[in-house]
């Protein structure tokens, strides 16, 4: 298999193809909707990424119309329900939909969210949820440093964040707010991954998805009508392309990471994508534009989106650094700022990270992160052990939810029905101040957070290094038992 993989890489690497004179390498800026006349079979390269163009890919002229598509079903229902400050739109939707003669807009949204799609496989979805619970610690790092940090390279998506002040608050208070919203996103993701949580009308994950959908509708109804919002240049706020791209960050980026670092099986990866396909359905992404339908479609859409949108600007650099600094010294791992920045650079690649304004990667940082990936692999190995593995997975999951709840400190959450965040028209285009990587400040923040509510015995199966130690000890015991048995036979 390794020989076949090496041969595949050799046959498809752009540099190799160029030397042989068999193929051409094509690239283009996001403004080129013709995509430089790319043809099926051409090699495409941008920053550190290269791939072969296929019939599944879409040129800029095919991607651009998605920016003018919102979620008319949810927006119409939101305007009819008209929830006031502090009101839960999902509660109003549920009550209105169960009336004898609900409004057509309400009935349409309720039917969409409670109807089971023909392609939905509950057994496959449950398996995908377990895959996330098993590798959640590792995937959290990928989502933060590559999915979110690297996603800021799409300058048009940043416009919504800057205009609504979401993940963009100024100063220390702004970093605190950003951290809380990141933890809220983590909690929402965990809601999706609990068995039975996506059951229509009763599951907590299903309710979370609907509340997120209403939050998006609220932003479109408010920000989209602002005279300062340039829909022609930026598209509809939180449009289909943006939502599908975000889904790719949770789906495709994590699949690639699990495939390369943890060597996850193909059936597990397909099941994991199946979860995000259904979540995307609940969030209002049309089936024909849902990239998580298959791995092939998610790969092609992500690469097409990368060519169409990813061109870092000043907002990309500032938002990325602001987000990484907001988690420094906080969270579960409590890494310092330099560790977060160096991990983001490693995952993004040197050229793309340089365009994002991230500092260079030191050799000792590279070694430390590669060792960390080795520990992640050891943890995945531990969770694959029959009987012991599932127990470790569920215990880790319980500890993780308790830690996230502790870090949120009981603050009101929009995913629990407390919609306190609204578009702020006057802030369209405003950026947070660009902060330097300050390790001393991160360490001070770490001290101020206090101890985490995690017991000593729980650290044994929570810490990947402890997992590696357990695996090593288990192998040593098995080897000793084998030798003892052979001695008895003699």
Secondary structure, DSSP 8 states (H G I E B T S, - for coil): -HHHHHHHHHHH-HHHHHHHTS--EE---TT-TTGGG--TT-EEEETTEEEE--TT---HHHHGGGGG---HHHHHHHHHH---TT--HHHHHHHHHTSTT--HHHHHHHHHHHS--TT--HHHHHHHHHHHHHHHHHHHHHIIIIIITGGGGBHHHHHHHHHHTTT---HHHHHHHHHHHHHHHHHHHHHHTSTTTTSTTT-HHHHHHHHHHHHHHHHHHHHTT-TT--HHHH-STT-HHHHHHHHHHHTHHHHHHIIIII---HHHHHHHHHHHHHHHHHTT--GGG-GGG-HHHHHHHHHHHHHHHB---HHHHHHHHHHHHHHTT-TTT---HHHHHHHHHHHH-HHHHHHTT-----HHHHHHHHHHHHHHHHHHHHHTSTTHHHHHHHHHHHHHHHHHHHHHTT---GGGT-------GGGTT---------HHHHHHHHHHH---S--HHHHHHHSHHHHHHHHHHHHHHHHHHHHHHHHHH-
